[in-house]
């Protein structure tokens, strides 16, 4: 475990605020993703904060307004973890959530919708700038618009086509 007392005071404050924000957002996430476990209870620096059998969610609290910058960003290690989890469970969907001052926003992982750019901060006693994953705002949506049933699985789509075909052909199975 990490000894937070050795961290820069701003980092200590940020970690405390982050834990509080994760606790506060948990019920909102469960509204959209169902019962979901906070992985940080076991590992404070988990690369993906929340997870259940169907969804993995990385959460970031940003003290900015959505739209203040041209992108939102996070560390590449989180993409690597997302890919690893999706390889382990091909049905898993991975979301990145940002809570900004003016709302909660999401992006569902899509390898074609991000780019790397130098970002970071220098206010915690050292230069923390590095190449980070950036998502353009056009790919990020307000969580109030998240409807998980909008993206049916392939199995669901094939079943629907089969049922429609049978209905059109007036085929019945008894």
N, C-alpha and C positions, 0 to 999 in steps of 0.2 A: 504494500500500500504506500501511497505517497504521503510525505510529510508536508502538508500545505503551508505550514508555518515558514518553510524555507522559500516559498514562492514570493515574488514581488507583491506588495500590498494591493496593487490594482488587480493582479491575477487572482489573489485570494478573494477579493470582492466579487470579481466576475464569476468565479466558481460557485460562490454562495448564491449569487443571483441566478445562475444557471440551474442549480438544483431546485431553487424555489420555483422558477419558471416551469421546469419539467413537471413538478408536482401539480402546479396550477393548470397546465395544458392537458394533463392525463385524461380527465373526463371528456374534454372536447375531442381528443383523438379517439376515445372509445365510442363516441357518437358516430364516427365515420368508419372506423376500422374494427369495431367489435372489441371484445375483451382483449386487451393488449398489455404485455408485461414490460415494465421499465427495466431494461438491461443494466442500467447504471446502479441499481441497488446492489448488484453483485460486483460490477466493475465500473468504477467512477469514470473511467476513460474509454468506455465501450465505443466502438466506431459507429454503431447503429443503436440509437437510444431505446427504441420500443420495437417489440416483435410479437407476432403470434404465428399460427400456421400459414396464414394467407398473406400477411403484410409485414414489411419491415419499414420502420419510420425513423429517420434522423431528424431531430428537432433543433432549431437554432432560434434563440431570442435575439433580435436585433433592435437596438434603440435608435431606429431611423424610421422614416416614413417609406412605405413601399412607393417606388418611383423616384426616390431621391437620387439614386444612382442608376446606371444603365444595366447593371447586373446584380444578382445576389450570388454569394460564393461560399465554398466550404473546402476542406482539405481533401486531396485526392485519395488518401487512405480510406475515406468513406466510400468512394466509388469502388475501390478494390474489394472492400468488405461486401458491398452490395452484389458485385459480380460473383464473389465466392458463395454467398447465400443463395443466389439464384441458380448457380450450378448445382448446389446441394438440393434445392427444391425448385424445379423449373416452373411450378405454379405460383411461386412467390412473386409478389409485386412490391417494388421498393419506392418509397416516397420520401421526399425531402421537404420538410415543413419549416417555414420561417414565420415567426410571430414578430410583426413589426408594430410600430406605434399605432398604425391605422388599420390593422387587421391581421388575419392569419392567412398565409398563402402556401401553395403547394406546387411541387413539380414531381411528376412520376418519372423515374429514371428512364432515359432514352439516350443511348450512346451518341446519337447524331445531334443532340441539342445542347451540348456543352463544349466549352473550349477552355484552354489553360491560359492564365494571365498572372502576372506578378501582382499580388495583393497582400495585405496584412496590416500590422500595426507596429508601433514603436513606443507605445506609452506604458509598457510594463517592464521597463528596466533593460530591455534588449530589443534588437531588431528582429521582429517576427514575420517579416515579409518573405514570401516564397511563392512559387508557382501554385496557384489554387484553381479549382474547378469553378468556372463562371457559367451562370445560366442567364441568358438574356431574358428580360422581363416579359417578352412576348410569349414565352413558354411557361410562364408561371401564372397560376390562377388563384383566385380567392377560394379558400376552403369551403365557403358556403355553396360554391358551384360544383363541389365534388360529388359525383354520383357514380359509385363503383360499378353499378350494373350497366353503365353506359358502354363498358368494354367487355362484351361477353367472351367467354372462353371459346376455343375452337370446338370443343365437344358440344357446348351449348348451341353454337351456330349450326353444326352439322345436324344435331337433333331437331332444331327448329326447321331446317330445310326439309328434312325427312318428313316431319309432321305436316308441313305445308303441302308437300308433294302428295302425301297420302290423302290429305283433305281434298286437294284439287282432283285427284284421280278417283275420289270416293272409295278408297280402300279402307276396309276395317279389319281389325284383328280381334277375334273373340276366342 
